Amino acid sequence: MQLTTILRLASGLAAAALTQATPLIPRLSLLPTAEITFHGAADAQYTLTVPLTGSPIYTYNPLSISSISSPSINIATNCVLSTPDYPPALVAGAPGTWILGPPQTVISLSCSISGNSRRYLPPPPPPPAASILIEFQGADPDQGAFYSVVVPLDGTVVQTDNALSVSTLVAGFDALAANCVFGYADGEAALARVAVDRWAVGPPQGIIEVSCRA
């Protein structure tokens, strides 16, 4: 009986020692986060859970975004956006919603609860090796007549969701004309290489979709 009691006491003391010696590991789920929804045309949207630590989160989504919403954070003052074109303007709309102008793809964003004034991320790294970035230019790209789409190199068809009449394609993908298939609004078009990273589209027209393979 005494031996059993001693063993129980020893076991209890060992468990207590282990409990005191083992450091508490913070749970990642306790990090503050915010749900942010990116809205495109025709009710197209996607939502990301973004940590409020200032770390950049890459969307890997080519959807052209016209507004951003969140029920819990002021995106205009607490978040940093990176886009393939030029820094967008955020204009307050309905409660919890900000209009993005001009509409464009959001490559990455970072948010924090520090309330620092807005700034923009440094140029993002190139897209993953499994995808390419194609810029679709209209007649006057210097006035904003262009948009960009991230296209995976696995044959996935990507909708552009943009009615711009395209006259030039820009991409750092040497096999663009041979390995990419474009869906044109008015029928077939020819691609003529005019520079190392540029192809003229003839005749100029809207491009509905695109797919590429490595």
Protein Blocks (a to p, Z undefined) as FASTA:
>chain_A
ZZmmmmmmmmmmmmmmmmmmpccdddfklpccdddddddeehiacdddddfehpacdfki
abdcfbdcdfkbcfklmpccddfkbccddddddehiacdddddddfbdcddfkopacddd
dddddddfkbccdddddfblmnopacdddddfehpacdfkiabdcfbdcdfbfklmmmpc
cddfkbccddddfbfkbccdddddddfbdcddZZ
